[in-house]
Amino acid sequence: MKLHALALLIFGIGFHSACTQSLQDKKYAKTILTATDSVNHLMRNKMIPGLAITVSVKGKVVWSQGFGYADLEQKVAVDPSKSRFRIGSISKSLTAGALGKLYEQHKIILDSSVYYYVPDFPRKKYRPTIRQVSGHLGGIRHYKGEEFLSTKHYATVKEGLTMFAEDTLLFKPGTRFQYSSHGFNLISAALEKASQKNFLQLMQESVFEPLSMKNTWADVNDSLIDHRTRFYQRAGRTWTNAPYVDNSYKWAGGGFISTSEDISRFANAMLRSDFLKKETITLLTTSQKLMDGKPTFYGIGFGAELDPKGVPYFGHSGGSVGGTSDMVIYPNAEVTVVILTNLSSANLGAAANHIAELFMNQK
């Protein structure tokens, strides 16, 4: 069936024929109905082919559901426990988890220069620190040109750095906030040096295995990965397959795939003290400041903000070729929401915050 014909079928009939329910807590039945309406509206409005959502309250998953299709052509329904989406920059938060582990083990010093850990990185006018680079204060640029659509394979983390290594810093570290996925790729090289391990091995041993994130891994192109979604982009009121890309240059900055339930496990770990110490979590999720004292609303691998009602939360959103995602964590209410989709540039807006608010207001 052609994608435009399937689009008419899905959006004409509705999503209920293509939903999977992993878990629904009866206590939250009315809230889940309201939230389901919100998700259905979001999917129709943004024409999202497939979406997985997982919500937890006080460490317990109370709602986990798949909407639409992981694979439109084969009509494979999304399963929040199995469907692996590109999570984009939520990868930065996972990387920060590994950084936090090494920090607690005294294997990495946040205020040391990145050159201490990556001595062969080309010298710049300034010497940004691990803390600055991981908070987007290091002056390293973001993507330019067609880099986001790179199809080149990089065999190692250090090979991936060649994409930007010769470029000058954009500003003196600490004076400006400039979001940079390339900066996180440099951080992953530092983590390799600090741990004496391959970055993906480090992630597996320090984050994925301890948190039972069995469906989270690098989006490698040369392997068959069970339940990996297909990736789509919009073309007017229809879909096309997203272009082929190779994300090997940016595992740390935006190259992982995962399920909403795996990311929920990670989100909940950031509300406890058995994965990372409470002090470390506070360090990662508290806004850094510029040299002039202005907050950046970003810690280390986590955005740290206030919602429209002034309630503090932290987390990360993500944009990939064929994926848009969001993870919000409300520490005071102990509510987490994870939304993953298989559509480029879906613009989820404040959907995750809205759904979190519904569960926080549960009566």
C-alpha positions in Angstrom: 0.0 0.0 0.0 1.4 3.4 -0.9 2.2 5.7 2.0 -0.3 8.4 1.0 -3.1 5.9 0.8 -2.2 4.5 4.2 -2.1 8.0 5.6 -5.7 8.5 4.5 -6.6 5.1 6.1 -5.0 5.9 9.4 -6.2 9.5 9.8 -9.6 8.7 8.4 -10.4 5.8 10.6 -8.4 6.8 13.7 -5.6 5.3 15.7 -7.5 2.9 17.9 -7.0 0.0 15.4 -3.2 0.6 15.6 -2.6 0.9 19.4 -0.8 -1.4 21.8 -1.3 -1.1 25.5 1.7 -2.3 27.6 0.3 -1.0 30.9 -2.6 1.0 32.3 -3.0 1.6 36.0 -6.7 1.6 36.8 -6.2 4.3 39.4 -5.4 6.7 36.6 -8.1 5.5 34.2 -9.8 8.9 33.7 -6.5 10.7 33.4 -5.3 8.2 30.9 -8.4 8.7 28.8 -7.8 12.4 28.7 -4.1 11.9 27.9 -5.0 9.5 25.2 -7.2 12.1 23.6 -4.3 14.5 23.7 -2.0 12.1 22.1 -4.5 11.3 19.3 -4.9 15.0 18.7 -1.2 15.4 18.5 -0.8 12.6 16.1 -3.5 13.9 13.8 -2.3 17.5 14.0 1.4 16.6 13.3 0.6 13.5 11.1 2.9 11.3 13.2 3.1 7.7 11.8 4.0 6.1 15.1 4.4 7.2 18.8 5.2 5.5 22.1 4.5 7.1 25.4 5.4 5.9 28.9 4.4 7.8 32.1 5.6 7.0 35.6 4.5 8.3 39.0 6.7 7.9 42.1 8.8 5.3 40.3 5.9 3.2 39.0 4.9 3.1 35.4 1.2 3.9 35.3 0.7 4.2 31.6 2.6 2.9 28.6 1.1 2.7 25.2 1.9 2.6 21.5 0.0 4.6 18.9 0.1 4.2 15.1 2.8 2.2 13.3 6.5 1.5 13.7 6.4 0.3 10.1 3.7 1.8 7.9 4.2 -0.5 4.9 4.1 -3.7 7.0 1.5 -2.3 9.3 3.6 -3.1 12.4 2.0 -1.4 15.4 4.1 0.5 17.9 4.9 -1.4 21.1 6.4 0.8 23.9 8.3 -2.1 25.3 9.8 -3.2 22.0 9.7 -0.5 19.3 13.1 1.1 19.0 13.1 4.8 17.9 15.8 7.2 17.2 15.9 9.3 20.4 18.1 12.1 19.1 19.6 14.4 21.8 18.1 12.4 24.7 21.4 10.6 23.9 23.1 13.5 25.6 21.3 12.7 28.9 22.4 9.0 28.7 25.9 10.1 28.1 25.7 12.4 31.1 24.8 9.4 33.1 28.1 7.7 32.2 29.9 11.0 32.9 28.3 11.1 36.3 29.5 7.6 37.1 33.1 8.5 36.1 32.8 11.7 38.2 31.8 9.7 41.2 34.7 7.3 40.7 37.1 10.2 40.6 38.1 9.3 37.1 37.2 12.5 35.5 37.5 16.1 36.7 34.8 18.4 35.4 37.0 21.6 35.5 39.9 20.0 33.8 40.5 21.0 30.2 39.2 18.6 27.5 42.8 18.5 26.2 43.8 16.6 29.4 41.7 13.7 28.2 41.9 14.3 24.4 45.5 15.6 24.0 45.5 15.1 20.2 42.5 17.3 19.7 43.7 20.4 17.7 44.6 23.3 20.0 42.4 26.3 20.0 42.8 29.8 21.4 41.1 28.8 24.6 41.0 25.5 26.7 37.4 24.7 27.4 36.7 22.4 30.3 34.6 19.2 30.5 32.0 21.1 32.5 31.8 23.9 29.9 31.6 21.6 26.9 29.0 19.3 28.4 26.9 22.4 29.2 27.2 23.9 25.7 29.5 26.7 27.0 32.7 25.6 25.3 32.4 27.5 22.1 32.3 24.4 19.9 29.9 24.7 16.9 26.8 22.7 16.1 26.0 21.1 12.8 26.5 23.1 9.6 25.6 22.4 6.0 24.6 18.8 5.3 26.3 17.3 8.4 23.0 16.3 10.0 22.4 14.1 6.9 25.9 12.6 6.9 26.1 9.1 5.3 29.8 8.6 6.0 30.7 5.8 8.4 33.2 6.6 11.2 34.8 3.6 12.8 35.7 5.3 16.1 34.6 8.2 18.2 37.9 10.0 17.4 37.3 9.6 13.7 34.0 11.3 14.1 35.7 14.3 15.7 37.3 15.1 12.3 34.1 16.6 11.2 34.7 19.7 13.3 38.1 19.3 14.9 39.9 21.9 12.8 37.3 24.7 13.3 37.9 27.6 15.6 35.9 28.1 18.8 32.9 30.4 18.3 33.6 32.3 21.5 35.5 32.4 24.8 34.3 29.4 26.9 31.8 30.4 29.5 30.7 33.7 27.9 27.8 32.3 25.7 25.5 29.3 25.5 25.7 27.6 22.1 24.0 24.3 21.7 26.4 21.8 20.2 26.0 18.1 19.5 29.6 18.0 18.3 30.7 19.1 21.8 29.1 16.0 23.2 31.0 13.9 20.7 34.2 15.4 22.1 33.0 14.6 25.6 32.6 10.9 24.5 36.3 10.9 23.5 37.2 12.3 26.9 35.1 9.5 28.6 37.0 6.9 26.6 40.3 8.2 27.9 39.0 8.6 31.5 37.5 5.1 31.6 40.0 3.3 29.3 37.0 1.8 27.5 35.4 2.1 24.1 32.5 4.6 24.5 29.8 2.1 23.5 31.2 -0.5 25.9 31.3 2.2 28.7 27.6 3.0 28.0 26.6 -0.6 28.1 28.4 -1.3 31.3 27.8 1.9 33.3 24.3 2.9 32.1 22.3 0.3 30.0 23.1 -2.9 32.0 22.6 -1.4 35.5 19.3 0.1 34.5 18.1 -3.0 32.5 17.9 -0.9 29.4 17.9 -4.0 27.2 16.6 -2.2 24.1 18.9 0.7 24.0 22.0 0.8 21.7 23.7 2.7 19.0 21.8 3.1 15.7 24.3 1.0 13.8 23.6 0.6 10.1 25.5 -2.6 9.5 23.4 -4.7 11.9 19.9 -6.1 11.9 18.2 -4.7 15.1 15.0 -6.3 16.2 12.0 -3.9 16.4 13.9 -0.9 15.1 11.2 1.4 13.6 11.2 2.7 10.1 11.9 6.4 9.8 9.7 8.9 8.0 9.4 12.5 7.1 6.3 14.5 6.0 5.7 15.5 2.4 2.6 17.7 2.6 -0.2 15.4 3.8 1.7 12.2 3.0 4.8 10.6 4.2 8.0 9.5 2.6 10.9 7.4 3.9 13.4 9.6 5.7 16.8 9.8 3.9 19.5 7.3 4.7 22.0 8.6 7.3 24.9 7.1 9.3 24.9 8.4 12.9 28.3 6.9 13.7 29.8 10.4 14.1 27.5 11.2 17.0 26.6 8.4 19.3 27.0 10.6 22.4 25.3 13.6 20.9 22.3 12.0 19.2 23.0 8.5 17.9 21.1 6.1 20.2 17.9 4.2 19.6 15.6 3.0 22.4 12.1 2.3 23.6 9.9 4.6 25.6 10.0 2.1 28.5 13.8 2.0 28.5 14.1 5.8 28.6 11.5 5.8 31.4 13.8 3.5 33.4 16.6 6.0 32.9 14.3 8.9 33.8 13.3 7.2 37.0 16.9 6.5 37.9 17.4 10.3 38.0 14.9 10.5 40.8 16.6 7.9 43.0 20.1 7.6 44.6 21.0 4.0 43.7 22.2 4.8 40.2 23.9 8.1 40.8 24.3 9.9 44.1 21.8 12.6 44.9 24.5 15.2 44.8 25.6 14.0 41.3 22.1 14.2 40.0 21.7 17.7 41.3 25.0 18.6 39.6 23.8 17.3 36.3 20.3 18.8 36.4 21.0 22.2 37.8 21.4 25.1 35.4 24.9 26.3 34.8 25.7 30.0 34.6 27.6 32.3 32.2 30.5 34.3 33.5 28.2 37.2 34.0 25.9 35.1 36.2 23.0 34.6 33.8 21.5 31.1 33.9 21.7 28.9 30.8 18.8 26.7 31.8 21.0 23.7 31.0 23.1 21.6 33.4 25.3 18.7 32.1 23.3 16.7 29.5 20.0 17.9 30.9 17.9 21.0 30.3 16.8 22.5 33.6 13.8 24.8 33.3 10.5 26.0 34.7 7.2 25.0 32.9 4.6 27.8 32.1 3.2 27.4 35.6 6.7 27.9 37.2 7.1 24.3 38.2 10.7 23.1 37.9 11.5 20.1 35.7 14.5 18.7 33.8 15.0 16.4 30.8 15.8 16.6 27.1 14.1 16.7 23.8 15.5 15.1 20.6 15.4 15.6 16.9 16.7 13.0 14.4 16.4 12.1 10.8 13.2 10.1 11.2 12.6 10.8 14.8 11.4 13.4 17.3 11.4 12.7 21.1 11.0 14.3 24.5 11.7 13.3 28.1 10.5 15.4 31.0 11.1 14.7 34.7 9.3 16.6 37.4 11.4 15.9 40.6 9.0 17.3 43.2 6.0 15.3 42.0 8.2 12.4 40.9 6.4 12.3 37.5 8.2 11.4 34.3 6.9 11.4 30.7 8.7 10.0 27.7 7.4 10.4 24.1 9.2 8.9 21.1 8.1 9.1 17.5 9.4 8.0 14.1 8.9 11.3 12.2 11.4 14.0 11.4 10.6 17.5 12.8 7.4 16.5 14.5 7.5 19.5 16.8 6.0 18.0 19.9 5.9 21.4 21.6 4.8 21.1 25.3 2.9 17.8 24.9 5.1 15.9 27.4 4.7 18.7 30.0 1.0 18.9 29.4 0.6 15.1 30.0 2.8 15.3 33.1 0.5 18.1 34.4 -2.5 15.8 33.9 -0.9 13.1 36.1 0.4 15.6 38.7 -3.2 16.9 39.0 -4.6 13.4 39.5 -7.3 13.4 42.2 
